[in-house]
């Protein structure tokens, strides 16, 4: 798998060298505020599979989300586009990359919709979409290959 993306001005570019472990459509209030939209698409992936070029993204600490722990949002230093977040509640070196920064955002679809308790009322989820009022139990939702990768991350092997 090779997906490419970057910021609005082109100063930061990236290539994903592996598929994400899972793709979330997050409807929490924090993601709504940070994205300025009804939800955000996040690709959860190991940082080592995000190869960057160009300018070095800068991090800004964001308020705590559902976990009660803050996260760092990595932005382009020139145009300010939010590229990914590092959630301190998640173990290991993983990021949640913003799907809207992909060159082809339609190349991914959400595996799950999370924090739908704060979903805007006018948005209808696709029929049959997996959705959760808050977060979910990873072991009950993720596919086996992603769970294997996650177990390596948690164990510190990745």
N, C-alpha and C positions, 0 to 999 in steps of 0.2 A: 504494500500500500504506500502511496506517495501522494499526500495532499499538500498543497502550497497555499500560503497566505501571507498577510502582512498588514501593516498599518495603512491609514488613509493616504499619507504622503509618500509612502514607499521607502522610507528610511530604514524600517525594520522589516525583514523578510524571514519566513520560516518554511521549513519542509517537515512534515510528519513522516517518519520512516517506519511507523507501525500503525496499525489501526488503534483507535481509542479502546480502552477497556469497556467503556459505556458512554452513551451520549444522553445527557439530561436536558430536558426543558424545565428550567427552574422558574417557578412562579412566586418565589418568596418576595417580600417587600424590599429586602435589601437588593436583590437582583433587579427588581423593577426600578428602584432609585438609581442604581449604578449604571444601568443600561439606558434609562430614559424610555423604557418600553414596557410592554405587558409581561414579558418574560425574557429569559436569556437562554441560548443554546450553549451548553458547556460540554466539551469533549474531555473526558477524564483520561489522562495518559501520563505515562512515566516521562519525566523531564528529559531523560536521555534520548527519547525518541522525537524531540523537538529540536531540530537543527536550525540555528538562527544565523543570519548574516546581516551586515549593515550595522546600524546604530545599536547600542546596548540598551535594552529596555530598563526603565527605572521603576522602582517599587514605591507604592504609597500604601500605608496601613489603612485598611477600611474597618468600619465598625463590625462588631460581631454579628454573625448571622444566626441561624437556627441552633448551632452548636453552643453558642455563647462564647466562642473563641474568635478572635479577629482573623482576617486574612490579608495577604498582601496582593494588591492589584498591580500588575506589571503593564506599564504604558510606554508608548513611543515617546522619547524625550523631546521630539520636535513637534508632533501634531497632537499628542495626548491620547491617541487611540488606545483603549484598554485591550490588551492582547490575551492575557491569561491571569489566573489567580493561583496563589499558593495558599491553601486552607490549612491553618495550623491544627485543626482538629483531625486532619488526615495524616496518617503516618507515612513515612518514606518521602522520596523525592518525586512527587507527582504534581501535576498542574491541571487546572480546569481551563482549557483553552476556549476562547470565545468563537463559536461557530460562525458568527457574522464576519470574522476577519479572514475566513477562507476565501481564496480566489473564486471558488464555486461553492457558496454556502449550501446549495441544494445537493451537494455530494453526500451529505449526512442527514439522517433523520433521527429524531429522538427515540431512544429505546424506552424511556420512561418520562413521565411528567411528575415533578415533585413539588411539594409545598402548594398543592392546589387549593388548600384552604384559603389562600390569599389570591387565587386566580381572579382576574378581572371578570365581572359577571357577563360581559358581552362576548367573551371568547369561548367558543365551543371546541372542545377537544375532538380529534378525529375518532370516529366510531371504532371501538375496540382498543383504543390506546391504553397502555398500562399507566395508571396514575395513583398517586399517594397523597394523602392529606399533608403529610410532613415528609420525613425521609423514610427509608425502608431498611430492611436487613439485607446487606450485600449478599450474603450466602444464599438467600432465597430468591434473588433477582438476577444476578449476573450469570452469564453463560460460563460453562466449565473452563474454557480457555482463558477467559478474563479472570476467573477466580484463581487459577494457577498463577497468573502474573501478579495478582494482588497479594497472594500469599508470599511470593518472593519479595515484594516490596515491603510488606509488614515485617518479614523476617530480616530485612536489611540486606538481602542479596541483590537488590536492584535499586 
